[in-house]
Amino acid sequence: MSLQNELYNDGGGKGSQLNLTAGNTWDNDYIMPKRDPLYIVVPMTIMYSVIFVTGVIGNSITCMVIAKHKYMHTATNYYLFSLAMSDLILLVSGLPQEMWSIWSRYPYVFGEIFCQLRGLFSEMSANATVLTITAFTAERYVAICHPFMAQSMSKLSRAVKLIIIIWLVAVLFAIPQALQFTVSSWDGSSELMQCNIRSILLMNTDIELSTVSFTLSTLLFFLLPMTLITVLYALIGLRLRRSDKLKRTITVRSTHGEKKMSSPEYRANSSPKVLKMLVAVVVAFFICWAPFHAQRLIAIFGFSHASSGNLDAKDIPFLHQLYGISTYISGVLYYVSTTINPILYHIMSLKFRGAFKETVLRCCGGDGWPGKCKQQRPARWTRRMLRSDSSEPTTDDRRPKYRRVSGRTTSSIELPATADDDEDDDEFAVAEVPAPTPSSPTVGGGR
């Protein structure tokens, strides 16, 4: 989970108390008040409310648009649908109780079952989000750097199987941590009941179990994915820059003679946009998830040192302060990730916005008032996931279009969208792939 549930005695998540005392004894001097001052509570409530509303709306729109339009049923969009679902679960299962805990850290009023379910859903959705982003990044890398491989690998059935595996892994790793939570109080009083980690997992000889559990979670669901995402996007960026330098324009023969136009792999001004988007994705992933895992490790190892007597008593107040600050920062950024994911991965897509406009038009009249649903798509948004540079209209959105370019046949294949491009519906790069033989009219594959 995000949240100081792990070691802050608060099932609500981000605002309670870290029990750190030298010599492994509980000290009421470190029991924080029922709520923080209003100058902290009110801004946090406003921020969480904005995050909740924008996150639910953005991810719901993503799911709705993908589900309602068959031409959006691609491997890439299946990953984005999974990402939106995990973000929705994270928001709905965690943020309302998070806001409750800001105003009332104790007593915990939701019961033990809800305490454990909240832990399960929060861990599961967080794990699924990270794994989906990683798998989606790998899919982008294959599509751009190994386009021939992408034609044979980018199948809907394969994407569905991988998404199922992602969710199974997310659930399996979430269950052990969810089972650690229970409703209890420090002194047995019902007034101090909170959703805590079972003390047997944190105290004495069993403290290593919790340390290993959360350290392993940080390794598998942050450090390794962050490294992989950074490396893959770096390779994608190098591929784009290298191709841009080698060949910026090509000569296209047409019935009207020869003309210069942008290379299919780099349409007008698309390369800088794509590179900036790659950097934005990596930076956003790090900023949103690093504080969350740092806050966990501060709690885990801080408690470990305190319980073993290795922590000086005078350092405990500082550790409390550090943990409190990191808790609020990580809480906001943790949930902010659910609002920027739709923006980074989908809403900035020209084709997605076209599908969204079509959805709205189907429910409203042309003048914006409720009316007869429009069955046809606007001319600009005709099915052209794959687009030819010739004047011929594009027909099937799942079959690549082929054209004669400088004496050879090439295929335009769809790659995941990122930045906005006025000429392409799929704002990512469109790779120029030579056909196996110059005389061959088509190349097998495609999605």
PyMOL commands that set and color helices and strands:
alter all, ss='L'
color gray80, all
select helices_A, chain A and resi 28-30+38-68+70-72+75-103+112-145+147-153+156-178+190-192+199-201+204-246+270-307+313-347+350-363+379-381
alter helices_A, ss='H'
color red, helices_A
select strands_A, chain A and resi 181-184+194-197+249-254+257-262+401-405+408-413+431-434
alter strands_A, ss='S'
color yellow, strands_A
deselect
rebuild
show_as cartoon
